[in-house]
């Protein structure tokens, strides 16, 4: 079974600064995918970024980037130039590659961006 | 393109009543997932379908919960009878297939009094 751990329950960052959210996971699989989802106060779950385990290059989506360390089973999310609209809960999620896979979510971290 | 559509957005009901939550996945997606989110338990996968067939319902809490997917564009999650501990936000998500990322609906906030 896979587990996803987000050990920090909450973080705060000043607007325009950079923040990194941590995530670790445990699996015996070699091929899998990792995701970060954002849940703002509207509670809509929004896909932020996706990483394939077989890719060495870290995924990037505009101000969002990841630091994927496969050997360490670590998958952190870096948000650059933080904006007030980034205030949300962020969930790290794991999915093994292959048919009939399902997402395993971490507990989430609450990020507050201060003006 | 329309995203995943869920209805109702809010539901308040009394204990013992039947509740039906509805979901329309993104057109062309053939995998559909039902989740429940609470403060205590976080996000839990209840059941998921691939090509309208239930693949894994091990997350369904008990026999009071049932889900159907009669066609590729519609699914329901039913709770009968409802209990106060069922109060939660219920999300539906869909994906092109189970190997692809999932896109979530806006959720249904259920309150059982």
gemmi code that builds the backbone of each chain (N, CA, C; Angstrom):
import gemmi

chains = {
    "A": [
        ("UNK", (0.842, -1.188, 0.000), (0.000, 0.000, 0.000), (0.884, 1.246, 0.000)),
        ("UNK", (0.342, 2.271, -0.625), (1.081, 3.529, -0.700), (0.639, 4.468, 0.414)),
        ("UNK", (1.546, 5.272, 0.899), (1.186, 6.312, 1.848), (1.808, 7.624, 1.390)),
        ("UNK", (1.128, 8.707, 1.685), (1.597, 10.050, 1.359), (1.561, 10.875, 2.633)),
        ("UNK", (2.661, 11.513, 2.949), (2.773, 12.251, 4.200), (3.075, 13.715, 3.940)),
        ("UNK", (2.227, 14.552, 4.490), (2.485, 15.993, 4.481), (2.561, 16.386, 5.957)),
        ("UNK", (3.740, 16.585, 6.429), (3.953, 16.723, 7.865), (3.663, 18.126, 8.390)),
        ("UNK", (3.668, 19.110, 7.508), (3.409, 20.478, 7.955), (1.913, 20.754, 7.806)),
        ("UNK", (1.197, 21.035, 8.877), (-0.246, 21.281, 8.730), (-0.553, 22.631, 8.109)),
        ("UNK", (0.325, 23.617, 8.370), (0.074, 24.920, 7.793), (1.350, 25.733, 7.647)),
        ("UNK", (1.303, 26.658, 6.679), (2.432, 27.548, 6.437), (1.906, 28.920, 6.044)),
        ("UNK", (2.773, 29.891, 6.186), (2.414, 31.259, 5.838), (3.568, 31.878, 5.061)),
        ("UNK", (3.249, 32.722, 4.092), (4.286, 33.363, 3.283), (3.842, 34.777, 2.933)),
        ("UNK", (4.824, 35.647, 2.812), (4.530, 37.021, 2.407), (4.299, 37.057, 0.897)),
        ("UNK", (3.365, 37.869, 0.499), (3.091, 38.054, -0.930), (4.394, 38.391, -1.662)),
        ("UNK", (4.541, 37.799, -2.854), (5.697, 37.998, -3.749), (6.917, 37.154, -3.356)),
        ("UNK", (6.875, 36.491, -2.218), (7.999, 35.655, -1.837), (7.778, 34.218, -2.295)),
        ("UNK", (8.775, 33.398, -2.019), (8.754, 31.994, -2.449), (8.514, 31.093, -1.251)),
        ("UNK", (7.747, 30.049, -1.471), (7.459, 29.090, -0.398), (7.555, 27.676, -0.958)),
        ("UNK", (7.991, 26.762, -0.113), (8.103, 25.354, -0.511), (7.276, 24.487, 0.423)),
        ("UNK", (6.425, 23.663, -0.164), (5.571, 22.746, 0.583), (6.133, 21.336, 0.448)),
        ("UNK", (6.247, 20.644, 1.551), (6.897, 19.331, 1.559), (5.914, 18.181, 1.419)),
        ("UNK", (6.400, 17.111, 0.839), (5.607, 15.892, 0.718), (6.564, 14.716, 0.590)),
        ("UNK", (6.301, 13.676, 1.345), (7.040, 12.426, 1.171), (6.037, 11.308, 0.955)),
        ("UNK", (6.502, 10.239, 0.358), (5.606, 9.125, 0.067), (6.363, 7.823, 0.247)),
        ("UNK", (5.616, 6.783, 0.363), (6.223, 5.470, 0.523), (5.557, 4.515, -0.447)),
        ("UNK", (6.350, 3.833, -1.240), (5.830, 2.876, -2.198), (6.908, 1.906, -2.608)),
        ("UNK", (6.471, 0.730, -3.050), (7.413, -0.243, -3.599), (7.361, -0.242, -5.120)),
        ("UNK", (6.478, 0.584, -5.674), (6.347, 0.687, -7.122), (7.525, 1.446, -7.717)),
        ("UNK", (7.829, 1.158, -8.974), (8.884, 1.890, -9.660), (8.320, 2.909, -10.633)),
        ("UNK", (7.138, 2.596, -11.170), (6.496, 3.520, -12.102), (5.247, 4.101, -11.464)),
        ("UNK", (5.195, 5.414, -11.397), (4.054, 6.051, -10.755), (4.016, 7.524, -11.136)),
        ("UNK", (2.962, 8.184, -10.681), (2.781, 9.604, -10.929), (2.567, 10.311, -9.594)),
        ("UNK", (2.977, 11.552, -9.548), (2.763, 12.376, -8.365), (2.073, 13.663, -8.787)),
        ("UNK", (1.222, 14.155, -7.913), (0.429, 15.345, -8.234), (0.389, 16.285, -7.030)),
        ("UNK", (0.196, 17.544, -7.343), (-0.207, 18.525, -6.339), (-1.550, 19.096, -6.777)),
        ("UNK", (-2.497, 19.085, -5.826), (-3.803, 19.693, -6.043), (-3.952, 20.858, -5.073)),
        ("UNK", (-4.674, 21.864, -5.533), (-4.960, 23.054, -4.728), (-6.451, 23.099, -4.427)),
        ("UNK", (-6.793, 23.406, -3.179), (-8.201, 23.565, -2.812), (-8.389, 24.920, -2.141)),
        ("UNK", (-8.808, 25.933, -2.899), (-9.049, 27.257, -2.311), (-10.312, 27.237, -1.462)),
        ("UNK", (-10.628, 28.354, -0.815), (-11.833, 28.406, 0.020), (-13.111, 28.024, -0.713)),
        ("UNK", (-13.137, 28.169, -2.003), (-14.310, 27.741, -2.770), (-14.484, 26.228, -2.746)),
        ("UNK", (-13.470, 25.534, -2.249), (-13.378, 24.073, -2.072), (-13.217, 23.282, -3.370)),
        ("UNK", (-13.163, 23.942, -4.492), (-12.893, 23.255, -5.757), (-11.490, 22.677, -5.737)),
        ("UNK", (-11.326, 21.436, -6.106), (-10.016, 20.797, -6.190), (-9.446, 21.064, -7.571)),
        ("UNK", (-8.283, 21.702, -7.615), (-7.683, 22.115, -8.883), (-6.322, 21.451, -9.036)),
        ("UNK", (-6.098, 20.803, -10.156), (-4.802, 20.191, -10.424), (-3.783, 21.288, -10.678)),
        ("UNK", (-2.685, 21.252, -9.930), (-1.634, 22.257, -10.064), (-0.514, 21.752, -10.966)),
        ("UNK", (-0.043, 20.533, -10.701), (1.134, 20.048, -11.417), (1.208, 18.534, -11.303)),
        ("UNK", (1.844, 17.919, -12.286), (1.968, 16.457, -12.358), (3.408, 16.101, -12.683)),
        ("UNK", (3.878, 15.011, -12.084), (5.253, 14.536, -12.317), (5.214, 13.046, -12.588)),
        ("UNK", (5.857, 12.610, -13.662), (6.006, 11.177, -13.928), (7.289, 10.699, -13.286)),
        ("UNK", (7.238, 9.587, -12.609), (8.406, 9.104, -11.873), (9.570, 8.757, -12.787)),
        ("UNK", (9.283, 8.391, -14.041), (10.375, 7.991, -14.934), (11.108, 9.199, -15.510)),
        ("UNK", (10.561, 10.387, -15.309), (11.211, 11.594, -15.819), (12.135, 12.184, -14.765)),
        ("UNK", (13.361, 12.440, -15.153), (14.287, 13.042, -14.210), (14.076, 14.539, -14.085)),
        ("UNK", (13.577, 15.144, -15.154), (13.384, 16.588, -15.132), (12.193, 16.945, -14.265)),
        ("UNK", (12.372, 17.947, -13.423), (11.296, 18.394, -12.552), (10.242, 19.152, -13.356)),
        ("UNK", (8.967, 18.881, -13.045), (7.876, 19.548, -13.748), (7.769, 21.010, -13.321)),
        ("UNK", (7.349, 21.833, -14.257), (7.152, 23.261, -14.002), (5.890, 23.724, -14.694)),
        ("UNK", (5.108, 24.548, -13.970), (3.912, 25.175, -14.539), (3.887, 26.621, -14.060)),
        ("UNK", (4.400, 27.508, -14.885), (4.435, 28.928, -14.556), (5.163, 29.144, -13.228)),
        ("UNK", (4.465, 29.652, -12.199), (5.128, 29.952, -10.922), (5.297, 28.697, -10.037)),
        ("UNK", (4.758, 27.589, -10.487), (4.795, 26.364, -9.682), (5.829, 25.394, -10.247)),
        ("UNK", (6.662, 24.870, -9.378), (7.631, 23.875, -9.800), (7.785, 22.850, -8.687)),
        ("UNK", (8.303, 21.687, -9.050), (8.498, 20.644, -8.046), (9.969, 20.296, -7.946)),
        ("UNK", (10.314, 19.743, -6.782), (11.628, 19.148, -6.582), (11.375, 17.674, -6.291)),
        ("UNK", (11.548, 16.854, -7.296), (11.260, 15.430, -7.202), (12.561, 14.681, -6.941)),
        ("UNK", (12.627, 14.023, -5.797), (13.793, 13.231, -5.412), (13.337, 11.781, -5.268)),
        ("UNK", (13.496, 11.018, -6.331), (12.926, 9.667, -6.339), (13.550, 8.768, -5.274)),
        ("UNK", (14.841, 8.831, -5.129), (15.509, 7.955, -4.158), (15.060, 8.280, -2.736)),
        ("UNK", (14.861, 9.534, -2.481), (14.438, 9.964, -1.148), (12.923, 9.900, -0.984)),
        ("UNK", (12.207, 9.621, -2.079), (10.736, 9.598, -2.085), (10.189, 10.908, -1.546)),
        ("UNK", (10.675, 11.962, -2.148), (10.279, 13.300, -1.742), (9.760, 14.060, -2.956)),
        ("UNK", (8.742, 14.872, -2.739), (8.086, 15.563, -3.857), (7.573, 16.902, -3.332)),
        ("UNK", (8.417, 17.917, -3.320), (8.020, 19.206, -2.764), (7.549, 20.151, -3.868)),
        ("UNK", (6.701, 21.073, -3.488), (6.134, 22.061, -4.413), (6.678, 23.437, -4.059)),
        ("UNK", (7.252, 24.114, -5.040), (7.744, 25.465, -4.831), (6.824, 26.442, -5.556)),
        ("UNK", (6.365, 27.434, -4.801), (5.545, 28.488, -5.385), (6.369, 29.774, -5.358)),
        ("UNK", (6.635, 30.299, -6.522), (7.428, 31.535, -6.637), (6.498, 32.732, -6.770)),
        ("UNK", (6.983, 33.899, -6.316), (6.194, 35.120, -6.455), (4.762, 34.889, -5.955)),
        ("UNK", (4.640, 34.461, -4.715), (3.338, 34.099, -4.149), (2.317, 35.217, -4.315)),
        ("UNK", (1.106, 34.827, -4.615), (0.012, 35.768, -4.784), (-1.106, 35.453, -3.786)),
        ("UNK", (-1.916, 36.457, -3.506), (-2.995, 36.254, -2.536), (-3.905, 35.106, -2.963)),
        ("UNK", (-4.077, 34.939, -4.235), (-4.922, 33.868, -4.756), (-4.336, 32.474, -4.566)),
        ("UNK", (-3.111, 32.400, -4.106), (-2.500, 31.093, -3.825), (-2.932, 30.565, -2.462)),
        ("UNK", (-3.584, 31.399, -1.673), (-4.088, 30.957, -0.369), (-5.061, 29.810, -0.573)),
        ("UNK", (-4.734, 28.661, 0.020), (-5.532, 27.454, -0.221), (-4.945, 26.308, 0.592)),
        ("UNK", (-5.658, 25.187, 0.566), (-5.068, 23.920, 1.026), (-4.419, 23.258, -0.183)),
        ("UNK", (-3.262, 22.650, 0.049), (-2.548, 21.972, -1.023), (-2.388, 20.506, -0.642)),
        ("UNK", (-2.775, 19.642, -1.556), (-2.709, 18.203, -1.337), (-1.693, 17.587, -2.294)),
        ("UNK", (-0.847, 16.756, -1.745), (0.062, 15.936, -2.518), (-0.629, 14.590, -2.755)),
        ("UNK", (-0.458, 14.006, -3.932), (-1.138, 12.748, -4.226), (-0.236, 11.836, -5.054)),
        ("UNK", (-0.434, 10.546, -4.864), (0.357, 9.493, -5.526), (-0.585, 8.599, -6.309)),
        ("UNK", (-0.122, 8.157, -7.468), (-0.888, 7.166, -8.225), (0.095, 6.244, -8.934)),
        ("UNK", (-0.039, 4.959, -8.753), (0.856, 4.037, -9.450), (0.479, 4.002, -10.916)),
        ("UNK", (1.428, 3.722, -11.761), (1.163, 3.599, -13.191), (0.465, 2.279, -13.457)),
        ("UNK", (-0.350, 2.258, -14.467), (-1.041, 1.023, -14.809), (-2.535, 1.179, -14.708)),
        ("UNK", (-3.230, 0.183, -15.224), (-4.684, 0.250, -15.271), (-5.278, 0.189, -13.870)),
        ("UNK", (-6.469, 0.785, -13.779), (-7.241, 0.734, -12.526), (-6.463, 1.228, -11.326)),
        ("UNK", (-5.728, 2.304, -11.535), (-5.011, 2.928, -10.430), (-5.911, 3.938, -9.744)),
        ("UNK", (-5.579, 4.295, -8.535), (-6.329, 5.313, -7.838), (-5.384, 6.237, -7.094)),
        ("UNK", (-5.847, 7.446, -6.845), (-5.046, 8.448, -6.156), (-5.034, 8.187, -4.654)),
        ("UNK", (-3.865, 8.342, -4.071), (-3.736, 8.348, -2.620), (-3.299, 9.753, -2.233)),
        ("UNK", (-4.099, 10.406, -1.387), (-3.842, 11.791, -1.011), (-3.161, 11.886, 0.347)),
        ("UNK", (-2.354, 12.940, 0.508), (-1.883, 13.312, 1.834), (-2.975, 14.075, 2.569)),
        ("UNK", (-2.690, 14.451, 3.792), (-3.674, 15.151, 4.627), (-3.861, 16.607, 4.220)),
        ("UNK", (-2.915, 17.124, 3.481), (-3.009, 18.510, 3.030), (-2.276, 19.473, 3.933)),
        ("UNK", (-1.946, 20.631, 3.365), (-1.321, 21.709, 4.110), (-2.049, 23.001, 3.773)),
        ("UNK", (-2.319, 23.799, 4.803), (-2.991, 25.074, 4.590), (-1.931, 26.156, 4.389)),
        ("UNK", (-1.986, 26.802, 3.232), (-1.051, 27.878, 2.933), (-1.789, 29.213, 2.977)),
        ("UNK", (-1.243, 30.140, 3.734), (-1.798, 31.492, 3.786), (-0.779, 32.455, 3.206)),
        ("UNK", (-1.221, 33.277, 2.266), (-0.355, 34.295, 1.689), (-0.757, 35.636, 2.303)),
        ("UNK", (0.203, 36.288, 2.953), (-0.051, 37.544, 3.654), (0.202, 38.736, 2.732)),
        ("UNK", (-0.689, 39.718, 2.759), (-0.473, 40.906, 1.893), (0.646, 41.786, 2.424)),
    ],
    "B": [
        ("UNK", (-14.848, 24.220, -22.481), (-15.502, 22.936, -22.198), (-15.994, 22.917, -20.760)),
        ("UNK", (-17.142, 22.308, -20.539), (-17.648, 22.196, -19.183), (-16.798, 21.205, -18.420)),
        ("UNK", (-16.603, 21.510, -17.151), (-15.886, 20.570, -16.300), (-16.844, 19.535, -15.754)),
        ("UNK", (-16.438, 18.897, -14.679), (-17.300, 17.929, -14.012), (-18.434, 18.700, -13.335)),
        ("UNK", (-19.639, 18.225, -13.524), (-20.802, 18.907, -12.965), (-21.409, 18.055, -11.866)),
        ("UNK", (-21.648, 18.677, -10.732), (-22.270, 17.967, -9.620), (-23.524, 18.717, -9.167)),
        ("UNK", (-24.509, 17.938, -8.767), (-25.706, 18.556, -8.189), (-26.264, 17.656, -7.102)),
        ("UNK", (-26.904, 18.237, -6.096), (-26.941, 19.667, -5.821), (-25.603, 20.157, -5.264)),
        ("UNK", (-25.429, 21.443, -5.123), (-24.200, 21.976, -4.517), (-24.279, 21.896, -2.999)),
        ("UNK", (-25.487, 22.031, -2.490), (-25.711, 21.938, -1.051), (-26.954, 21.085, -0.818)),
        ("UNK", (-26.896, 20.270, 0.215), (-28.049, 19.436, 0.552), (-28.141, 19.366, 2.064)),
        ("UNK", (-29.294, 19.738, 2.586), (-29.545, 19.606, 4.012), (-30.729, 18.672, 4.165)),
        ("UNK", (-30.563, 17.647, 4.961), (-31.628, 16.670, 5.112), (-31.674, 16.164, 6.543)),
        ("UNK", (-32.744, 15.507, 6.854), (-32.889, 14.965, 8.205), (-32.438, 13.515, 8.237)),
        ("UNK", (-31.965, 13.150, 9.371), (-31.544, 11.777, 9.595), (-32.641, 10.804, 9.177)),
        ("UNK", (-32.231, 9.760, 8.465), (-33.193, 8.761, 8.030), (-33.693, 8.948, 6.613)),
        ("UNK", (-33.487, 10.131, 6.066), (-33.933, 10.403, 4.701), (-32.945, 9.854, 3.677)),
        ("UNK", (-33.460, 9.639, 2.488), (-32.603, 9.211, 1.382), (-31.989, 10.437, 0.715)),
        ("UNK", (-30.726, 10.322, 0.376), (-30.014, 11.413, -0.308), (-29.424, 10.871, -1.599)),
        ("UNK", (-29.591, 11.604, -2.684), (-28.997, 11.221, -3.963), (-28.152, 12.366, -4.491)),
        ("UNK", (-26.885, 12.081, -4.711), (-25.958, 13.046, -5.281), (-25.700, 12.657, -6.732)),
        ("UNK", (-25.553, 13.667, -7.576), (-25.442, 13.412, -9.010), (-24.157, 13.975, -9.587)),
        ("UNK", (-23.679, 13.326, -10.629), (-22.427, 13.747, -11.248), (-22.471, 13.515, -12.752)),
        ("UNK", (-22.011, 14.510, -13.485), (-21.826, 14.382, -14.925), (-20.342, 14.566, -15.208)),
        ("UNK", (-19.652, 13.538, -15.676), (-18.212, 13.670, -15.921), (-17.934, 14.507, -17.165)),
        ("UNK", (-16.672, 14.838, -17.348), (-16.257, 15.545, -18.547), (-16.475, 14.628, -19.751)),
        ("UNK", (-17.019, 15.190, -20.810), (-17.304, 14.401, -22.001), (-16.033, 13.746, -22.534)),
        ("UNK", (-16.113, 12.448, -22.798), (-14.952, 11.721, -23.313), (-14.147, 11.020, -22.234)),
        ("UNK", (-14.363, 11.390, -20.991), (-13.686, 10.702, -19.900), (-14.397, 9.388, -19.609)),
        ("UNK", (-13.619, 8.324, -19.381), (-14.275, 7.050, -19.131), (-14.026, 6.503, -17.737)),
        ("UNK", (-13.403, 7.302, -16.890), (-13.233, 6.897, -15.489), (-13.876, 7.937, -14.584)),
        ("UNK", (-14.576, 7.456, -13.572), (-15.284, 8.357, -12.673), (-15.060, 7.913, -11.233)),
        ("UNK", (-14.836, 8.887, -10.365), (-14.470, 8.624, -8.980), (-15.388, 9.411, -8.043)),
        ("UNK", (-15.773, 8.791, -6.948), (-16.506, 9.480, -5.883), (-15.620, 9.535, -4.633)),
        ("UNK", (-15.488, 10.754, -4.075), (-14.707, 10.973, -2.866), (-15.585, 11.616, -1.804)),
        ("UNK", (-15.135, 11.454, -0.562), (-15.758, 12.145, 0.563), (-14.646, 12.887, 1.300)),
        ("UNK", (-14.925, 14.125, 1.700), (-13.934, 14.907, 2.433), (-14.511, 15.374, 3.750)),
        ("UNK", (-13.821, 15.054, 4.837), (-14.172, 15.539, 6.170), (-12.914, 16.047, 6.847)),
        ("UNK", (-13.101, 16.830, 7.881), (-11.951, 17.336, 8.619), (-11.195, 16.188, 9.267)),
        ("UNK", (-11.935, 15.235, 9.787), (-11.300, 14.143, 10.533), (-10.518, 13.193, 9.639)),
        ("UNK", (-11.106, 12.861, 8.503), (-10.528, 11.799, 7.667), (-9.875, 12.298, 6.388)),
        ("UNK", (-10.015, 13.587, 6.107), (-9.456, 14.097, 4.865), (-10.233, 13.586, 3.668)),
        ("UNK", (-9.541, 13.368, 2.548), (-10.160, 12.905, 1.313), (-10.133, 11.384, 1.262)),
        ("UNK", (-11.301, 10.792, 1.115), (-11.395, 9.335, 1.022), (-12.027, 8.948, -0.310)),
        ("UNK", (-11.440, 8.004, -0.985), (-12.046, 7.470, -2.201), (-13.110, 6.461, -1.809)),
        ("UNK", (-14.317, 6.684, -2.290), (-15.425, 5.786, -1.958), (-15.534, 4.663, -2.981)),
        ("UNK", (-15.572, 5.031, -4.248), (-15.766, 4.060, -5.318), (-15.295, 4.681, -6.621)),
        ("UNK", (-14.856, 3.825, -7.565), (-14.614, 4.361, -8.889), (-15.032, 3.393, -9.973)),
        ("UNK", (-15.345, 3.977, -11.121), (-15.849, 3.259, -12.278), (-14.888, 3.438, -13.447)),
        ("UNK", (-14.791, 2.419, -14.273), (-14.089, 2.533, -15.534), (-15.019, 1.975, -16.607)),
        ("UNK", (-15.287, 2.778, -17.632), (-16.244, 2.375, -18.663), (-17.565, 1.919, -18.054)),
        ("UNK", (-18.043, 2.683, -17.076), (-19.344, 2.491, -16.413), (-19.376, 1.285, -15.482)),
        ("UNK", (-18.296, 0.578, -15.337), (-18.259, -0.615, -14.491), (-17.552, -0.279, -13.183)),
        ("UNK", (-18.163, -0.624, -12.042), (-17.472, -0.368, -10.769), (-16.224, -1.239, -10.654)),
        ("UNK", (-15.100, -0.597, -10.376), (-13.827, -1.306, -10.296), (-13.456, -1.603, -8.847)),
        ("UNK", (-13.662, -0.631, -7.994), (-13.253, -0.782, -6.602), (-14.222, -0.004, -5.723)),
        ("UNK", (-14.970, -0.706, -4.918), (-15.904, -0.033, -4.006), (-15.503, -0.269, -2.556)),
        ("UNK", (-14.249, -0.604, -2.337), (-13.801, -0.931, -0.983), (-13.868, 0.260, -0.044)),
        ("UNK", (-13.957, 1.458, -0.579), (-14.043, 2.641, 0.263), (-15.452, 3.012, 0.683)),
        ("UNK", (-16.430, 2.335, 0.148), (-17.819, 2.623, 0.530), (-17.988, 2.215, 1.990)),
        ("UNK", (-18.418, 3.147, 2.818), (-18.394, 2.900, 4.263), (-19.305, 1.774, 4.729)),
        ("UNK", (-20.456, 1.643, 4.170), (-21.373, 0.591, 4.616), (-22.510, 0.454, 3.606)),
        ("UNK", (-23.368, -0.490, 3.897), (-24.421, -0.821, 2.926), (-25.389, 0.324, 2.674)),
        ("UNK", (-25.349, 1.317, 3.498), (-26.259, 2.448, 3.283), (-25.847, 3.267, 2.054)),
        ("UNK", (-24.618, 3.068, 1.634), (-24.098, 3.803, 0.482), (-24.151, 2.905, -0.757)),
        ("UNK", (-24.615, 3.505, -1.863), (-24.582, 2.785, -3.133), (-24.304, 3.773, -4.250)),
        ("UNK", (-23.686, 3.311, -5.318), (-23.373, 4.171, -6.460), (-23.676, 3.427, -7.744)),
        ("UNK", (-24.115, 4.208, -8.723), (-24.425, 3.633, -10.039), (-23.867, 4.524, -11.126)),
        ("UNK", (-23.620, 3.922, -12.259), (-23.223, 4.684, -13.439), (-23.925, 4.048, -14.629)),
        ("UNK", (-25.144, 4.447, -14.883), (-25.950, 3.814, -15.931), (-25.455, 4.095, -17.343)),
        ("UNK", (-24.742, 5.201, -17.519), (-24.169, 5.502, -18.829), (-22.926, 6.364, -18.644)),
        ("UNK", (-22.265, 6.666, -19.736), (-20.973, 7.348, -19.670), (-21.071, 8.790, -19.203)),
        ("UNK", (-22.273, 9.340, -19.135), (-22.385, 10.757, -18.808), (-23.132, 11.016, -17.511)),
        ("UNK", (-23.316, 9.987, -16.688), (-24.103, 10.216, -15.482), (-23.792, 9.171, -14.417)),
        ("UNK", (-23.662, 9.659, -13.179), (-23.477, 8.748, -12.058), (-24.214, 9.299, -10.849)),
        ("UNK", (-24.633, 8.409, -9.979), (-25.279, 8.815, -8.733), (-24.625, 8.126, -7.548)),
        ("UNK", (-24.635, 8.820, -6.433), (-24.225, 8.257, -5.155), (-25.419, 8.433, -4.218)),
        ("UNK", (-25.889, 7.320, -3.696), (-27.093, 7.357, -2.865), (-26.768, 6.926, -1.439)),
        ("UNK", (-27.356, 7.609, -0.495), (-27.224, 7.246, 0.910), (-28.640, 7.029, 1.455)),
        ("UNK", (-28.881, 5.812, 1.934), (-30.206, 5.485, 2.434), (-30.120, 4.423, 3.527)),
        ("UNK", (-30.501, 4.738, 4.755), (-30.898, 6.044, 5.269), (-29.678, 6.880, 5.655)),
        ("UNK", (-29.809, 8.179, 5.592), (-28.686, 9.058, 5.945), (-28.572, 9.208, 7.465)),
        ("UNK", (-27.344, 9.476, 7.906), (-27.064, 9.677, 9.332), (-26.221, 10.941, 9.485)),
        ("UNK", (-26.251, 11.561, 10.665), (-25.463, 12.790, 10.862), (-23.982, 12.612, 10.531)),
        ("UNK", (-23.428, 11.441, 10.780), (-21.998, 11.231, 10.492), (-21.681, 11.171, 9.009)),
        ("UNK", (-22.713, 11.193, 8.180), (-22.489, 11.260, 6.734), (-22.243, 12.693, 6.265)),
        ("UNK", (-22.413, 13.643, 7.137), (-22.192, 15.047, 6.776), (-20.756, 15.238, 6.319)),
        ("UNK", (-20.591, 15.781, 5.138), (-19.267, 15.900, 4.521), (-19.432, 16.632, 3.192)),
        ("UNK", (-18.301, 16.860, 2.537), (-18.340, 17.314, 1.149), (-18.037, 16.102, 0.272)),
        ("UNK", (-18.888, 15.871, -0.693), (-18.731, 14.742, -1.601), (-18.298, 15.264, -2.967)),
        ("UNK", (-17.177, 14.734, -3.435), (-16.644, 15.144, -4.730), (-16.779, 14.012, -5.725)),
        ("UNK", (-17.025, 14.416, -6.951), (-16.946, 13.528, -8.083), (-15.781, 14.006, -8.942)),
        ("UNK", (-15.023, 13.069, -9.500), (-13.904, 13.408, -10.379), (-13.935, 12.482, -11.577)),
        ("UNK", (-13.379, 12.953, -12.692), (-13.300, 12.080, -13.861), (-11.932, 12.203, -14.500)),
        ("UNK", (-11.578, 11.196, -15.275), (-10.311, 11.207, -16.001), (-10.481, 10.449, -17.303)),
        ("UNK", (-9.517, 10.685, -18.231), (-9.576, 10.006, -19.524), (-9.547, 8.499, -19.340)),
        ("UNK", (-8.771, 8.076, -18.409), (-8.676, 6.680, -18.030), (-8.064, 6.679, -16.638)),
        ("UNK", (-7.992, 5.548, -16.035), (-7.514, 5.536, -14.650), (-6.034, 5.882, -14.549)),
        ("UNK", (-5.317, 5.931, -15.662), (-3.892, 6.247, -15.580), (-3.618, 7.743, -15.731)),
        ("UNK", (-4.658, 8.513, -15.972), (-4.484, 9.944, -16.188), (-4.948, 10.758, -14.985)),
        ("UNK", (-4.554, 12.025, -14.963), (-4.934, 12.883, -13.852), (-6.449, 13.056, -13.793)),
        ("UNK", (-6.920, 13.289, -12.592), (-8.343, 13.420, -12.356), (-8.731, 14.892, -12.250)),
        ("UNK", (-9.911, 15.196, -12.759), (-10.463, 16.541, -12.672), (-11.709, 16.481, -11.806)),
        ("UNK", (-11.743, 17.370, -10.845), (-12.780, 17.324, -9.822), (-13.933, 18.269, -10.125)),
        ("UNK", (-15.113, 17.862, -9.676), (-16.266, 18.740, -9.679), (-16.223, 19.680, -8.487)),
        ("UNK", (-17.198, 20.575, -8.379), (-17.200, 21.565, -7.298), (-17.599, 20.993, -5.944)),
        ("UNK", (-18.100, 19.777, -5.929), (-18.471, 19.149, -4.659), (-19.915, 19.421, -4.258)),
        ("UNK", (-20.428, 18.526, -3.441), (-21.744, 18.698, -2.816), (-21.531, 18.693, -1.310)),
        ("UNK", (-21.951, 19.785, -0.678), (-21.849, 19.823, 0.783), (-23.130, 19.241, 1.364)),
        ("UNK", (-23.004, 18.117, 2.050), (-24.147, 17.426, 2.634), (-24.168, 17.634, 4.135)),
        ("UNK", (-25.315, 18.069, 4.630), (-25.523, 18.207, 6.077), (-26.715, 17.363, 6.454)),
        ("UNK", (-26.503, 16.442, 7.371), (-27.575, 15.579, 7.867), (-27.823, 15.934, 9.320)),
        ("UNK", (-29.032, 16.403, 9.602), (-29.351, 16.840, 10.972), (-30.115, 15.771, 11.749)),
    ],
}
model = gemmi.Model(1)
for chain_id, residues in chains.items():
    chain = gemmi.Chain(chain_id)
    for i, (resn, *xyz) in enumerate(residues, 1):
        res = gemmi.Residue()
        res.name, res.seqid = resn, gemmi.SeqId(i, " ")
        for name, pos in zip(("N", "CA", "C"), xyz):
            atom = gemmi.Atom()
            atom.name, atom.element = name, gemmi.Element(name[0])
            atom.pos, atom.b_iso = gemmi.Position(*pos), 0.0
            res.add_atom(atom)
        chain.add_residue(res)
    model.add_chain(chain)
structure = gemmi.Structure()
structure.add_model(model)
structure.setup_entities()
